[in-house]
Amino acid sequence: MGYIAGIGGANMDIHGKSDRQLIMRDSNPGSLHTSLGGVCRNICENLARLGENVRLITVVGDDVQGRGIIEGCEKAGIDMSATRVLRGERSSSYISIMDGDGDMLLAMSDMHIIKQLNAKLVDESRDLLCGADLVVCDGNLSAQTIERLAQVCDRPLYLDPVSTAWARELKPFIGCFDTVKPNRMELEVLSGCPVDTKENIVLACDILRGKGVRRVFVSLGRDGMYYRGPEGGIWGVSRPFDGMVNATGAGDASMAGSIYATRQGYAADEILAFGMGAGKVAIASSDEEAVRTGKPVVALESTILSHGMPYPENLSFAREVEKIIRAQGAIPATMAIIDGRLKCGLTEDELVRMCEAKGVLKVSRRDLPIVVAQKLTGATTVATTMILANMAGIHIYATGGIGGVHRHGELTKDVSADLQELAHTPVAVVCAGAKMILDIGRTLEYLETMGVPVLGLNTDDFPAFYCRKSGFGVDYNAKTPADVAAIAKAKWGMGLQGGMLIGNPVPEEYAMDFDQMSAVIDKAMAMADENGVKGKNITPFLLAHIVELTGGDSLKTNIQLAYNNARAAAQIAVELAK
């Protein structure tokens, strides 16, 4: 796999949010928190969380902030070996003030050090830049630096203009870029054309394309996004954001999502949808501040609610799972797609909606851009929960059981997307093993081939969902949640891609007899064959009929193992946050 090079700013940010309407020239009550920022740095972090190999060229001072920037970036998965530490310089910093709705009112920056991101540094970084698959930069670079970058680098250049002031500086060189992502005001400056109507937005984009830009993504705030490229123009319409936490950073996430989707070979409308969806995760997460400040957060799926249990039992279950996680000192974040919006953390009304499951689709990776683009509502599988968790910066996820290689998979080639996601997405999944409807041996062989560590939480045996043992071993017996966290830190600290699987056996008092369950599953499988059930529909079909064939006992076990996994995942998340 190649890599993406980023060159641009990296800041220490301070965000202030008012508790009420701001009074100018007065002291206002509110909340303050510190986080890492910088447009290019933000884009690189989002790309790293999506599983991309990213290397950042930036400059920091030899101070506390600089050391914090480097440490935080490395922790997020960014290669910082090309970053320069400059003695006698202040690291870049930024402060923003937001109103009670989360919209930015005012910002101020101290970015004098960015002047050191100059043509000389570009020359010194030539090999890294020219070896990348693409280069992304922000408008904080000087016009001279941009000019030299275009001369030196023959890779596709992606630009986020940052502001109207910087856009004016970059205007003469805009044709050097393959892809740009301005907002309305930046587009007006870059094109010299008013953008007060849809027609003028299209015209302004065509002016940029006439200068050499191949693709333009225009951020339109609450109105969504407009794309103009070789395929033509596409309007991405957004809906109001319920419970918006902070719009700052949504554009950076959107840029990263668009780059990622492009590299995945998505069609233009899918790229636009994925980019908007990535931005919406940054906005819609009810746990955004917790993630940003390093608090322990546990991701939860919604398929188990919408397609795994009947209503209202599933609602009681969901509330209890969240309660268990909070009791361990962590924060629950249930994932879902609601009306095309990616959600990390659900309100009570949204949780009820997912549990009632009216018109709620089961969404795996392949379905995600379609559901977002069509503004549909869907429940996340293991794979999509991992994707959304990674977008949101969450590394621990609790589920019931994972998918895997289906029985007779050597003939049907039916392999769950869960396994591919574990191979590529840096999220640790706590489960009660693979579902017994699968070929567990081949599932473990697949994970071994893909380099996914399979740990047992205080067990040498890989569990089989309803049963404590499957007859197969694990790679390592992690005796405690702290052991799991240490292994996760070591894996991701070395820059190794992909996730981890933690097998957590169902408590003994709730475990079912292996032979009895094997006979039940064989009968359910035969019923699926008779009814022609295949693909993503087979798992909910089998689980429903297994409940029926066991007189409800399997559902009770399912609930208890999920509680047990939530508890373990929260404990691991707490250790990982230390």
ZAMARGU-4260 file (C-alpha; in steps of 0.2 Angstrom, whole numbers, plus 5000, padded with zeros to 4 digits):
<rodrens>
0) 5000/5000/5000 | 5006/5017/4996 | 5005/5033/5007 | 4998/5050/5007 | 5009/5065/5011
5) 5002/5080/5020 | 5011/5097/5021 | 5003/5111/5031 | 4999/5117/5048 | 4998/5108/5065
10) 4991/5117/5080 | 4987/5116/5098 | 4968/5122/5098 | 4958/5130/5112 | 4939/5129/5109
15) 4927/5140/5119 | 4908/5137/5119 | 4896/5149/5127 | 4883/5143/5139 | 4871/5157/5133
20) 4870/5171/5121 | 4887/5180/5120 | 4889/5197/5127 | 4903/5206/5118 | 4917/5215/5128
25) 4911/5205/5144 | 4916/5189/5152 | 4905/5175/5147 | 4902/5159/5156 | 4905/5143/5146
30) 4917/5128/5144 | 4935/5127/5137 | 4944/5112/5131 | 4961/5109/5122 | 4964/5098/5107
35) 4975/5096/5092 | 4971/5105/5076 | 4977/5113/5060 | 4968/5110/5044 | 4981/5098/5036
40) 4984/5089/5052 | 4966/5086/5054 | 4964/5079/5037 | 4979/5068/5040 | 4972/5061/5056
45) 4955/5058/5048 | 4964/5049/5034 | 4974/5039/5047 | 4958/5034/5056 | 4951/5028/5040
50) 4966/5016/5038 | 4977/5026/5026 | 4996/5027/5028 | 4999/5045/5031 | 5015/5056/5033
55) 5014/5074/5039 | 5027/5087/5035 | 5025/5101/5047 | 5034/5112/5059 | 5033/5114/5078
60) 5042/5123/5091 | 5053/5115/5104 | 5040/5118/5118 | 5027/5109/5127 | 5014/5112/5114
65) 5026/5105/5100 | 5029/5089/5110 | 5010/5087/5113 | 5007/5089/5094 | 5019/5076/5089
70) 5014/5064/5103 | 4995/5066/5099 | 4998/5064/5080 | 5008/5048/5082 | 4995/5041/5094
75) 4982/5045/5080 | 4992/5034/5068 | 5001/5049/5058 | 5019/5046/5053 | 5028/5062/5060
80) 5046/5057/5055 | 5047/5072/5042 | 5041/5085/5055 | 5054/5098/5060 | 5056/5104/5078
85) 5062/5122/5078 | 5072/5129/5092 | 5067/5147/5098 | 5050/5146/5089 | 5032/5145/5096
90) 5021/5131/5091 | 5006/5136/5081 | 4990/5139/5091 | 4972/5143/5088 | 4957/5148/5098
95) 4939/5148/5093 | 4924/5154/5101 | 4907/5146/5098 | 4889/5150/5102 | 4877/5139/5111
100) 4872/5130/5095 | 4890/5125/5091 | 4893/5138/5077 | 4910/5147/5077 | 4908/5166/5080
105) 4926/5171/5081 | 4943/5163/5079 | 4961/5169/5082 | 4978/5161/5077 | 4996/5162/5081
110) 5004/5154/5066 | 5020/5163/5064 | 5030/5147/5063 | 5020/5142/5047 | 5032/5154/5038
115) 5045/5140/5041 | 5035/5129/5030 | 5044/5136/5015 | 5052/5132/4998 | 5068/5125/5007
120) 5058/5113/5017 | 5049/5107/5001 | 5066/5104/4993 | 5072/5094/5008 | 5056/5084/5007
125) 5056/5081/4989 | 5059/5062/4990 | 5044/5060/5002 | 5033/5071/4992 | 5037/5063/4975
130) 5035/5045/4983 | 5017/5048/4989 | 5001/5043/4979 | 4995/5061/4982 | 4999/5076/4992
135) 4986/5086/5002 | 4990/5103/5009 | 4981/5118/5017 | 4980/5136/5012 | 4992/5141/5027
140) 5006/5138/5015 | 5013/5154/5007 | 5011/5157/4989 | 5030/5154/4986 | 5029/5137/4995
145) 5014/5132/4985 | 5023/5137/4969 | 5038/5127/4974 | 5028/5112/4979 | 5020/5112/4961
150) 5037/5113/4953 | 5044/5099/4964 | 5030/5087/4966 | 5022/5077/4951 | 5009/5070/4962
155) 4991/5075/4962 | 4989/5090/4974 | 4974/5092/4985 | 4970/5109/4993 | 4959/5116/5007
160) 4960/5135/5006 | 4957/5138/5024 | 4951/5156/5023 | 4947/5170/5011 | 4963/5179/5016
165) 4974/5164/5011 | 4963/5160/4996 | 4968/5177/4989 | 4987/5173/4991 | 4984/5156/4982
170) 4973/5162/4968 | 4987/5164/4955 | 4992/5146/4958 | 4975/5138/4959 | 4978/5129/4942
175) 4992/5118/4950 | 4979/5108/4960 | 4970/5092/4955 | 4957/5095/4968 | 4951/5109/4979
180) 4938/5111/4993 | 4933/5129/4996 | 4918/5135/5005 | 4907/5148/4997 | 4917/5163/5002
185) 4934/5155/4997 | 4926/5150/4980 | 4921/5167/4977 | 4939/5174/4980 | 4947/5160/4970
190) 4935/5162/4955 | 4932/5181/4955 | 4914/5176/4953 | 4899/5180/4965 | 4892/5164/4972
195) 4875/5170/4978 | 4865/5158/4967 | 4867/5139/4962 | 4870/5145/4944 | 4884/5156/4950
200) 4892/5142/4961 | 4892/5131/4945 | 4900/5145/4935 | 4913/5148/4948 | 4918/5130/4948
205) 4919/5130/4929 | 4931/5145/4931 | 4942/5135/4942 | 4941/5120/4931 | 4946/5131/4916
210) 4962/5136/4925 | 4967/5118/4927 | 4958/5111/4943 | 4951/5094/4939 | 4938/5093/4953
215) 4930/5105/4965 | 4921/5101/4981 | 4911/5116/4988 | 4907/5116/5006 | 4890/5124/5008
220) 4887/5122/5027 | 4870/5117/5032 | 4865/5117/5013 | 4877/5102/5010 | 4890/5101/4996
225) 4892/5103/4978 | 4904/5093/4967 | 4910/5098/4950 | 4922/5087/4940 | 4924/5078/4923
230) 4908/5068/4927 | 4898/5084/4928 | 4890/5092/4943 | 4881/5084/4958 | 4872/5093/4972
235) 4873/5085/4989 | 4859/5091/5000 | 4861/5090/5019 | 4847/5091/5032 | 4848/5101/5048
240) 4859/5093/5061 | 4850/5088/5077 | 4860/5091/5092 | 4875/5098/5083 | 4890/5098/5095
245) 4903/5107/5085 | 4904/5111/5066 | 4923/5115/5067 | 4932/5101/5059 | 4918/5095/5049
250) 4926/5102/5033 | 4942/5093/5037 | 4933/5077/5040 | 4924/5079/5024 | 4940/5082/5014
255) 4948/5066/5021 | 4932/5056/5017 | 4932/5062/4999 | 4950/5058/4997 | 4948/5040/5005
260) 4932/5037/4994 | 4942/5042/4978 | 4956/5030/4983 | 4943/5016/4985 | 4937/5019/4967
265) 4920/5025/4972 | 4909/5034/4959 | 4907/5053/4960 | 4890/5053/4969 | 4897/5040/4981
270) 4913/5050/4984 | 4902/5066/4988 | 4890/5055/4999 | 4905/5048/5009 | 4913/5065/5011
275) 4897/5073/5017 | 4895/5058/5029 | 4912/5059/5036 | 4909/5078/5040 | 4892/5073/5048
280) 4901/5061/5060 | 4912/5076/5066 | 4896/5086/5068 | 4883/5073/5074 | 4893/5064/5087
285) 4885/5067/5104 | 4902/5060/5111 | 4913/5072/5101 | 4921/5081/5116 | 4924/5064/5125
290) 4933/5057/5110 | 4943/5073/5107 | 4949/5074/5125 | 4954/5056/5126 | 4940/5049/5138
295) 4936/5031/5136 | 4922/5028/5124 | 4915/5011/5118 | 4906/5009/5101 | 4890/4999/5100
300) 4881/4993/5084 | 4863/4995/5080 | 4860/4979/5070 | 4858/4969/5086 | 4844/4981/5090
305) 4835/4982/5073 | 4837/4965/5067 | 4843/4954/5082 | 4829/4956/5095 | 4811/4960/5096
310) 4803/4976/5102 | 4802/4982/5116 | 4815/4970/5123 | 4828/4977/5112 | 4825/4995/5119
315) 4827/4988/5137 | 4843/4979/5132 | 4850/4995/5123 | 4848/5005/5139 | 4855/4992/5150
320) 4871/4990/5139 | 4874/5009/5140 | 4871/5008/5159 | 4884/4994/5161 | 4897/5004/5151
325) 4894/5020/5161 | 4896/5010/5177 | 4914/5005/5172 | 4919/5023/5169 | 4917/5024/5150
330) 4905/5032/5138 | 4893/5022/5126 | 4892/5027/5108 | 4879/5018/5098 | 4881/5019/5079
335) 4868/5021/5066 | 4863/5030/5050 | 4848/5041/5052 | 4840/5049/5037 | 4857/5048/5028
340) 4867/5055/5043 | 4880/5045/5051 | 4877/5045/5070 | 4890/5042/5083 | 4879/5041/5099
345) 4860/5041/5098 | 4847/5052/5107 | 4833/5043/5116 | 4821/5046/5102 | 4834/5040/5089
350) 4837/5024/5100 | 4818/5021/5100 | 4817/5023/5082 | 4831/5010/5079 | 4823/4998/5090
355) 4806/5000/5082 | 4815/4995/5066 | 4802/5003/5054 | 4811/5004/5037 | 4828/5002/5045
360) 4840/4993/5033 | 4854/4982/5038 | 4870/4991/5032 | 4887/4984/5028 | 4902/4993/5020
365) 4895/4991/5002 | 4878/4998/5007 | 4885/5013/5016 | 4887/5026/5002 | 4870/5021/4995
370) 4861/5023/5012 | 4870/5040/5015 | 4866/5047/4997 | 4848/5041/4997 | 4846/5048/5015
375) 4839/5032/5021 | 4840/5025/5039 | 4850/5009/5043 | 4858/4999/5057 | 4876/4996/5057
380) 4884/4979/5056 | 4901/4974/5064 | 4909/4981/5048 | 4900/4998/5047 | 4901/5000/5066
385) 4920/4999/5065 | 4920/5011/5050 | 4910/5024/5060 | 4920/5021/5076 | 4936/5024/5067
390) 4930/5040/5059 | 4925/5046/5076 | 4942/5041/5084 | 4935/5027/5094 | 4945/5011/5096
395) 4935/4999/5106 | 4919/4991/5101 | 4908/4979/5110 | 4897/4967/5100 | 4889/4950/5102
400) 4897/4939/5090 | 4907/4942/5073 | 4903/4936/5056 | 4915/4925/5047 | 4917/4911/5034
405) 4901/4903/5031 | 4899/4884/5031 | 4904/4877/5014 | 4913/4894/5011 | 4926/4884/5001
410) 4912/4882/4988 | 4901/4897/4990 | 4915/4910/4994 | 4903/4918/5007 | 4914/4927/5019
415) 4908/4941/5030 | 4914/4959/5027 | 4918/4959/5046 | 4934/4950/5043 | 4940/4962/5030
420) 4936/4976/5041 | 4946/4968/5055 | 4961/4967/5043 | 4961/4985/5039 | 4952/4996/5052
425) 4961/5000/5068 | 4947/4995/5080 | 4948/4981/5094 | 4932/4971/5094 | 4926/4963/5110
430) 4914/4948/5106 | 4909/4931/5112 | 4917/4923/5098 | 4911/4919/5080 | 4893/4914/5078
435) 4890/4895/5078 | 4881/4896/5062 | 4899/4899/5054 | 4914/4888/5050 | 4924/4894/5065
440) 4940/4885/5060 | 4941/4893/5043 | 4936/4910/5051 | 4951/4909/5062 | 4962/4904/5048
445) 4956/4919/5038 | 4960/4931/5052 | 4977/4923/5054 | 4981/4925/5035 | 4976/4944/5037
450) 4987/4947/5052 | 4973/4950/5064 | 4978/4946/5082 | 4965/4935/5090 | 4965/4936/5109
455) 4956/4927/5123 | 4951/4937/5138 | 4957/4926/5152 | 4954/4910/5141 | 4965/4899/5130
460) 4949/4894/5120 | 4941/4904/5106 | 4922/4905/5112 | 4908/4900/5101 | 4895/4913/5104
465) 4882/4904/5114 | 4895/4892/5121 | 4911/4895/5130 | 4922/4884/5119 | 4923/4881/5100
470) 4937/4868/5100 | 4949/4881/5093 | 4963/4890/5102 | 4967/4909/5103 | 4984/4917/5098
475) 4986/4924/5116 | 4977/4923/5133 | 4976/4941/5139 | 4973/4939/5157 | 4966/4956/5161
480) 4958/4971/5151 | 4975/4980/5155 | 4984/4966/5145 | 4972/4969/5130 | 4975/4988/5131
485) 4994/4985/5131 | 4994/4974/5116 | 4983/4987/5107 | 4994/5001/5111 | 5009/4991/5105
490) 5001/4986/5088 | 4995/5003/5084 | 5010/5012/5091 | 5021/5002/5078 | 5010/5008/5064
495) 5003/4991/5061 | 4986/4992/5051 | 4970/4984/5056 | 4961/4979/5071 | 4961/4966/5085
500) 4948/4952/5090 | 4945/4949/5108 | 4936/4933/5112 | 4926/4935/5129 | 4917/4919/5134
505) 4899/4920/5140 | 4898/4918/5159 | 4897/4900/5163 | 4879/4901/5171 | 4872/4907/5155
510) 4882/4896/5143 | 4873/4883/5132 | 4878/4865/5129 | 4889/4864/5113 | 4881/4848/5106
515) 4863/4854/5109 | 4867/4871/5100 | 4875/4862/5086 | 4860/4851/5083 | 4848/4867/5084
520) 4859/4876/5071 | 4860/4862/5059 | 4841/4862/5059 | 4840/4881/5057 | 4852/4880/5042
525) 4841/4867/5034 | 4826/4878/5036 | 4836/4892/5028 | 4841/4881/5013 | 4823/4876/5011
530) 4817/4894/5010 | 4832/4900/4999 | 4838/4913/5011 | 4856/4919/5007 | 4868/4933/5009
535) 4866/4947/5022 | 4848/4940/5026 | 4854/4923/5032 | 4861/4928/5049 | 4845/4937/5055
540) 4834/4922/5048 | 4845/4909/5057 | 4845/4919/5074 | 4827/4921/5074 | 4824/4903/5071
545) 4837/4898/5084 | 4827/4908/5097 | 4811/4898/5092 | 4820/4881/5092 | 4827/4884/5109
550) 4811/4891/5117 | 4819/4908/5119 | 4834/4901/5129 | 4847/4907/5115 | 4840/4925/5116
555) 4843/4925/5135 | 4861/4919/5132 | 4863/4932/5118 | 4858/4946/5130 | 4869/4940/5144
560) 4885/4938/5133 | 4882/4955/5126 | 4881/4963/5143 | 4897/4954/5147 | 4906/4960/5132
565) 4900/4978/5135 | 4907/4977/5153 | 4924/4970/5146 | 4925/4983/5132 | 4922/4997/5144
570) 4936/4991/5156 | 4948/4989/5141 | 4943/5007/5135 | 4947/5014/5152 | 4964/5005/5152
575) 4968/5011/5134 | 4964/5029/5139 | 4977/5029/5153
</rodrens>
